[in-house]
Amino acid sequence: MDKKLERLLKPGKGIYFFILFCFCALSFLTGHTWLGIGELAVALLTLTFYLVERNHRKHMLAQYLQSDPDTLESACKGDGPLPALMVQMDTGSVTWENFRFSKLTGGLNAMVDEKLEDILPGASLDFLTEGKNEAPRDVTLNGRRYRVYGSILRGSDNRLGVLYLSDLTEMYQIRDEYIRSRPVVAIILIDNYEEMTQNLTESAISKLNANLNDTITQWTEEYRGLLRRLERNRFLFIFEKRDLDRAKADKFSLLEKIHKIQSPSGLAASISIGLGVDGADFEEGYSFAALSIEMALSRGGDQAVIKDRFNFDFYGGRSKETEYRSKVRSRVTANSMMELIAQSDHVFIMGHKNADLDSLGAAVGINCLCRKKGKKASIVIDLEHNACPRLLDELRGVPEYRDIFLSGQDALLACDNKSILIVVDTNRPDQVEFQPLLEAISKVCVVDHHRRAADYINPVVVNLHETYASSACELVTELVSYAVESRDVLPIEAKSLMAGICLDTKFFNVRTGERTFEAAAVLRRIGADTTEVKLLLQNDFHDTLEKYQIIKEAKLYRDDLAIAALEQTTNRILAAQAADELLNISGITASFVLYPDGDVTIISARSIGTANVQMILEPLGGGGNAATAGAQMQGVTVKDALDKLIASIDAFYEE
């Protein structure tokens, strides 16, 4: 570095003046008053001289830099290709600027003595003091975007910093255009095409196809993409990412427009849209779109699902599911599951935490399949914390079920690489009875009826996921009817399956379809008695009073929603029953019961109207289906949970 510049950068003498004043103070404290006065006078004169000299040095420094504008260029060992400026580290004042920076700001040295933040809004010297050479944020000057680099000119006091501006405007424009032009691969699937075309003539089918094609084509033309029909009910649509935000803002209006098309029998068309975004290539984008379609169908269809590298986003899906599932899938799943059971040494069956009658009943039905194949099976359940103690007591009194129930820890010790796990009545890893067991076993099957969550169990060997089913027990009953003879089913197993169906349908009052009654008829023929099931669901006198106390706490919201927020903990079964009971009140279409359980706030929700409680609780970490849902909010008080619930309800109705 230039010797003259090095001399100008020598540090101040503040430490010396501090020592002088300390001696003055010491003289006064020891009683040498005149000596202290003399020392103080000398110190003040010296300080005055130093301040005058420092100002002179500062002026000389400015003159030196202005008189030799190539100083920084020389330090850069070149002709200074980048706009640059020199800033005082302590004050943030600009001391010098080179020619290229002057062109940006309007004249050489026009910005000298200005503050850095006034010249470059958003710029800071903090990164230099932290020892870094690159600023964490870009700055904008005259409509162009610059990356800021810098260093400290090291004389003897580290007081001057040099900033360099690299113009990256064109690079960002190219990058942004690249991102905007990335392909979005979409699969458009007509959910109920088979049902709409059933028993129609060829001319009627052609007319229906023409209406569907016209509606879909008109919507896709807005996004300047490529549309091709792959199958009778499946379309491929590719468009640019720049138009995706418009589709989101439009809330994928095709979902509603397609409902205007009806079959001669009056069945309205329904579609699902699966979109793959940010795929590395077209193959990965199509793979994302296929996963999105699978997710949409498993959540009931009539919705759009966007899959990127990290998350799923959901649009639509507000309507309640319509039953249109084929028995073929249940038959194929039954055969696949029986083959998988036959190939295993030990079958573990697990439901969700705090197992209820549907979870336990479905597990019992799967155990019947294992017994038919002669394979050892274990049901993983917490015997202390569950919502079905009466049925558990009855099952443990049956010889076939005496030693079949295991805790999660015992199951984890007993499993090996030849074991399989069958999960029933849930599809979320964090909701299973014992998650380490799920992570330890590689072969996993899922039987569930809840709408699929973004964090579903994956991978799965065999998956029977039907959101149109009333309960997991209904699905398992179909598997049992295809895989085993009626005489192979124990009466207690038929009773358990019937109990699960009755629990989730409120004794066939909600979410029932043709297949629900067919399953119940099968169980009734085997020996299930609804009267005995009714006894399993009875409450004692104290619990009944507590249930109605919960109902008493309820308050109306939006005229037709009942919300009961409890400050004290209660039984989960009673909370669920209270939510059900609130729906018996005239004018109430949805109910929510909130209560604390340790540091967790639990929400039970029910609906018989337009409110989709699954969509309302999903943002709160919950799940379920349109009529029955629940959520557990860790580390959240009841009051805070109530505020979040109301916000989610408002968001649902405002869409």
N, C-alpha and C positions, 0 to 999 in steps of 0.2 A: 504494500500500500504506500502511496505518496507520503514522504516524511512530513511535509507541511500539513497534510490532512491528519496524520497521526498525532501531531502536536496539538492540533485544534480539538482533538477528541479526548484529551486528558481529563480525568475525573475531577469533581469539585472537592472542596476541603471541608465538607461538613463534619467529618469525624474529628478533625483538629479543633474546630470551634466548639464542639461538644466537650472536648477535654479541657479547653481553656475555661469554659463556663463552670465546669465541675471544680476546677482549682479555685475559681472565685468564690463559689458557694462554700467550699471547704474553709477558706480563709475567714469568711464571715462567721461560720459555725464555730471556729476555734478562737474567736475573739480578736483576730488581727484585722480590724475594720479598715484601717488605712491601706494596708497591703491589699485587701480585697477590692477597695475602691480603685487602686492603681491597676490591679489586674483586670478589673471590669472595663476600665477606660481603654486599656490596650486591646482587649478583646473586641470592644465595639469598633475601635478604629480599624482594626484588622478586618473585621466583618464587612465594614463599609467599603474598604478598599477591594475586598474579594468580590462583592456584589457588582461594583463598578467594572472590575476586570472581567467578570463573567459575562456581563452584557456586551462588553467590547468584544470578547471572544466569539459570542454568538453572532454579532454583527459581522465580524471578520469571516466566520464560517459561511454565512449567507453570501457575502461578497465573493468568497473563494469559489463556491459552487456555481454562482451566477456568472462569474467571469470565465469559468472553464466548463462549459456545458458538456464537454466530452469526457469529463471525469468518470461518470458512471459507465459510459460506453467503453472506456479503457479498462475499467474494472471488469466488465463483461467479456473482455478479450475479443471484441468484434465491433461491428458498427451499430449495435443495439437494435436488433430486428423487432423487439417487442416494445409496446408502450410501457414506460416505467416512471416511477416517482419515488422520492425519498421522503420519509416521514419521521418525525421525532417520536421516539417510543414513549416518552413520558407525557407529552401533551397531545399527541395525535395530530400535530400541525404539519402541513406539507412544506418541506424545505426546498425541494428541487423537483423538476419534471423534465423529461427528455423531449426531443422534438416530436416523436411519434405520439406521445401522450398529449402534447400541446395541440396537435391536429385534432384530437378527439374533443378537447375542451375549449378550443377557440383562441389559442395564442400562447407563446412561450412565457412561462413564469406567471401566467394570469392567475394561476391557482395557488401560488406560493403564499404561505401563512394562512391559507384556508384550512378548515378542519377536514380530516379525511372523510368523516361520515357525511359532510355536506357535498363533497365532490363525488363520492361513490356510496350512495345509500346502501346500507346493508353490509358494507365492508367493515372489517375489524382487524386489529393487530393481535388479538388473543392467540391466534394460532402460532405467531412468531414467539410469543412469550412461553408457549408450551413446547417449543422446540420443533415445531412442524414446519414444512416448507410449502404446504398447499392449504389454502383456505377451505373450510368445510362447505361453504356455500358460494355459488357463482354470484356475480353482480351484473346489473344491466345498466348500460350507458348509451344514451342516444338510440335506444331501441335495439341494441345489439347485446349479446350475452357473452360475458368474459369469465374465464377461469383465472383465479388470482393465485399467483405463486409469490414467494418472498424469502428473504434472508435478512440477517442482521449484519450490518457492517461493524466488524469487531475491531475497535480501537482499544482504548483502555477503559471505556465506560459503557459500551453496548447501548448507546443512546439513539442510534439511527437505524431505521429499517428500510429496506428497499422492496418495493412491490412491483411485480411484473404482471401484465395483463395479456392473456392469450385469448384471441377471438375464436370462439367455438360456435358462432351463430350458425354457419353453414352445416357443421357437423350435427348440431341439434335438429336443424330443419330436416336433414336427411334421415336422422334417427326417428324423428316424430312421424315423418311420412312412411317410413318402413313399418312402424308400429300400427299406424292407421290403415295401412294396406295389407296387414296380415290377414290370412283367410280365416273365416269362421265357418266351420262345417256344421250343418244342422240336419237332423233327421226329423221329418214331420210324419207322424204316425196317426192314422185314424183309429182311435181306440176300439170303437164298437162297430167296425165295418162288417164283420160277419153277422152280427145281430141285425144290422140295418138291411142287409141284402138277403136275409133268410126268407125263403119261400117267395122271392120276387121273380118276375119274368125277366127275360134278357133285356127287353126294351125298358123296363122300369129300372133295372140295374144300370143300363147305359145312361139314362136320364139322371140318375142319382150321381153317377161318376162324373158326368158333365158339370153338375152343380158344384160338386166338391172341387173339381179341377179349377173351375172358374174362380171360386172364392179363394182358394189357396194361391192361384196365379196372381190375382189382383193384389193380394197382400204382399207377395214377394217382389212384385214389380217396383214397389216403393223403395226397395233396397238394392236395386241394380245388380242382382246376383244371377246365379245360374241354377235353374230348377229342373230336375229330372225325376220322373216317376220310376221307382225301382221295382215296386210290386203293386198289387191292387190297392193296398192300403198304406204304402210307404213311399215317401218322397225324399230326395236328397237335395238340399239347398245350400249353396256355397256363396258367401258374400264377404265384403271387406269389414274389418273391425271398426272402421270409421262410422259405419251405420248401426253398430250394435247398441250404442247409447240411445239412438232414436227408438229402436225396438223396445229397449227397457223403459224409456219414458212413456212409450205407448202402451206399456204393460202387455205387450204381445196381443194386440187386439184381435188377432186371428182366433184366439181361444174363444172369444165371445161371438165373433162373426159366424163361426162354423156352427154354432148352436141354432142358427136360423134355418139350417138345412135339416129337414126331417124326412124319415122314411114314410111310405104310405100308411104304416101302422101308427105313426105319430112319435116314433123314437127319434130324439134329437141327436145329431152327430156330435162327437166329442173327439178332440185330438190331443196329442201330447207332442211337445217339441223338445228335442234334446240337442243342445249346442255344445260343441267342443271348441274351446278358445285357448290360444297360446300353445298349440301343439308345435313340436319341433318340425314336423312335416305334415303332409296331408294324411298319412297313415295314422299318426298319433292323434291328429285332430278328429279323424273319423272314430278312432277308438274312444276318445273323450265323449263324442256325441252318442255313441252306442251305450256308454255307461250312463249318460244323462237320461236316455230313453228308458233304460232299465230302472233307474231311480224314479223317474216320473210314473211309470206303470206300477211300481211297487208302492207308491204313495197314493194310488187311486186314479192316476191319469188326469186328463183335463187340466194340464199345467205345462209350463215351460221350465226346464232345468238347464242351467249353464254350468259346465264343468271346465275348470282350468287346471293348472298343475297342482293347486293346493286345496281348492274348496268347491262346494256346490252352492249355487244360488237358485232360489225357487221363486217362481212367479205364477200366480193363479192358484189352482187347486182349492178354491174356496167352496166349490159345490161338493155335496156329499156323494160318496161312491155309489155307483149303480152296479148291481151284481151281474157280471157277464164273464164268468170263468168256466173253463171246461173241465169235465171230470177226467179227461185224458191225462192232464198234468198230474192229478192226484194219483192216478193209476201208475203212471211212469215213475213218479217219485216213490211210491210204495215199493215198486220192484227194485229201484236203485238203492233205497235205504236197506231193504232186506239183504241185498247182495253185500252191501258194505258191512252190515252187522255180521254176516256170515264169515267175512274175512278178518274180523277183529277177534282179539282175545278177551277184551274187557270193554264194555260200553258204559260210559258215564253220561247221565242225563241231568241237565241243569236248567233251571228257570231263572227268573229275575229275583232280585233281593226282596226280602219280606214276601215270600211266595204266597199267592192267594189260591183259591180253588181252581181257577183256570190254569195256572202254572203247574200246580201239583197234579191236577187231573190229566193234563197233557203228558206230563212225565210218566204217570202211571200207565197211560195208553202206550207210550213208546216201550215201556218195560214189558208189556204184553207181547210186542213184536220180538223183543230179545228172547223172551222165554220160549216163543214158538221156534226160534232158531237154536235153542239150547245154549245161548251165550250168557255169561255172567253180566249182570247189569247192576249199577249203583245209581241211586238218585241223590244228587248233591243238594242239600238243603240245610238251613240253620234251624235246628229243632227248637231253639229257644225264641227266636225272633221270626215269626211268620204269622200269616193271617188265616191259617186253616188248621188250628190245633185239634178240632173235633175229628176231622177227616184223617189227620195223621194218627190219632189214637186208634181209630178203627182199623186203619191199614196195618199198623204195627201189631195188631191182634191177629192178623191173618198169617199163617205159616209162610206163605210165599213172600211176604214183605217184612218178616221179622228182623232180618239183618241187612236190609237193602239200602237203608238211609245212611249217608256218610256226611261228615263235615267237609268243608273245602280243603282243609289241611290234610285230612286223612286221604281224600281223593288224590291230592297232589302227590302224596307218597306212594299211592298204589298204581298210578298210571305209568305206562311205558310207551315205547314207539309203536306198539301194536294196538294201542287203545284208540278209541274214537270218542268224540264228544258230540252229543246231540243237544242243542240249545232250543228251548221252547218258550214261547210267549214273550220274547224280546229279540231285538236285532241289534242292540247297542252294547258294545263291549263293557262300558262303564256301568251297565245296569244288571249284568249277570250276577249270580249269587257269589261267585268267587273268581275274580278276573285272572289271577295267576294260573288257574287250571286251564282257562281258555288260551292263554299264551303258551302253555306247556304242551298242549296236544295239537298236532299238525292237521289231523283229519277232523273237520268240524262240519256238522249239519245244522241247519236252522229251520225251525217250523214256527212261523209267526204270522199274526194278523194285523199288527200295528203298522201305521204308515212308516215307511223307511226313513231313517234319519241319515244325515250326512256322514256321521261317524259309525256306519254300520259294521258288523262283523265281516272281516275279509282276511284271507280267502275262505271260501266255503265250498265243500265238496258237493253236497246236496242241499238245495235251497227250495223249500216250499213256503213262499211268502205271498199270501193272498190277503190284501187289505179289504176285500169284499166279504171275507168270512166274519162271522159274528165273534169267534173266539178261537184260541189255539186248540181247544178241545174239539171243536167242530172239524178242524183240519185233521187232527189225529184220528178222530172217529172214522173219517173217510179212508185214511191209511189202513186202519185196523180192518175195516170192512173189505178192503181189497186184498189184504195180505194174510189174514187168518180166518179160520172158521168160527162161527158164533160160539160153538161149544168150548173153544179155547180161551174165551174171554170170561174172567171171573166176575161174578155179580158185583163185587166191590169196585172192580175196575170200570164197569158200565156205570155204576153210581157216581164214581169220581168224574168221569167224562161228562155225565149229565149235569153234575153240580157246576162244572166250569162253564158249560153253555148257559145254564140258568143264571149264574152270577153275572156274566157279561151281557146277557140280553134282558136282564131284569124280569126273568120268567117270561121270555118271549114277547116282551113289550117294545124293545128297541133293537135296531140293527139285525133284524131277522129277515131271512130270505128263504127261497124254496129249499135250498140246500141245508139250511139250519133245521128245518122241520124234518127233512129226510134223515139227517144225522140223529135227531132226537128219536125218530121212529125206529131206527136201527138199534139204538141203545135201549129203547123201551122193550123191544122184542127180546133182547138179551136178558133183561131183568131189572133195568133201572127203574126206580120209582120216584116220581117227582115229589111225593109226600115225604119220603125219607130225605130227599134233597132239601126240602123246605125246613126240616128239623136242623140240618146243618147250618142254615142261614139264620136261625133264630137268635135273638138277643135276650139276655136276662133282664130283669126289671130295672136294675141300676143302669145298665148300658142304654136301655130305652129312654130313661129319663135324661141321660147325658146327651143322647142323640138329639132330643128335642130342645135341649139347652143350646146346642150348636145352632139349630135352626132359629132359635130365638135371637141369636146374635147377628143374624143376617140383615143386611141393608140393601135397598134397591139401588141400582145404577143403570142409567139409560132406560129406565122404566120397566125393562123386561129381564134384567140381569140381577141375580141375587148373589151377594158376596158376604161371606161370614169370615171375619178375621179374628182369630182367637189369640189371646195372650198366653193361655195355658196349653200345655200339651194334651193330646187326646189319643185315642186308639185309631189306627189307620182305617180299620174296618168301619168304625163309627163315623169317621169323617167322610168316607166314601158313601156310606148309607145316608148321611145327612145331605150330601150333595144330590143324591138320587131323590130323596124325599122332597127337597126344595122344588124339584120339577113337577111335583104333584099339585103345586099351588097355581091357581089360575093366573095366567098372564106371565108366568116365569118361563123363559125359553132356554136359559142357561144359568148354571150355578157354579160358584167357586168357594171352596172351603180352604182357608189358610190356617196353619197352626205350627208352633215351634216343636222341634224334636232335637234337643241339645243345641248345637250351633247351626242346625239346618232348619230351614223353613220349607214345609211340605205343602203342596197345593194339589187338591183333588178337584177336577172340573168335569161337568156333565152338560150336555146340550141336546135339545129336541127341536131346535129352531134353526135359523140361518147362521148362527154363530158357530164357526168351526173352532172348537176349543183346542184342537191339536195345533192349528196355525197360531192361535193366541199364545199358547204356552211354549211353542218351539223357540221363539227368541229368548225365552227365560231358561233354556236348557232342558225343556220338557219334551214329551212325546205322547203318542197314543193314536187316536183316530178322531174323526170329526165329532163323534158323540161322546167319547170318553177319553180323557187325557189326564196327565199328572206331571208334576215337576218337583224337583228337589233343588233348593238354592242354598249352597254351602256358604256359611259365614255371612248370611243376610238376615236381618231382623224381620219380624212380621210386618212392621210398619214400612220398611224399605221395600219388602217384597210386594206389599199392597200397592205402593206407588208405581212400581215397575209393571205390575199386572194391569193397573188402570191405563198406563201409557201404552201397553201392548194392545189392550182392548180398543183404545181410541185409534191406534194405528191400523188395526184390522178394519174398523168401520170406515175409516177415512180413505182407504184404498179404492 
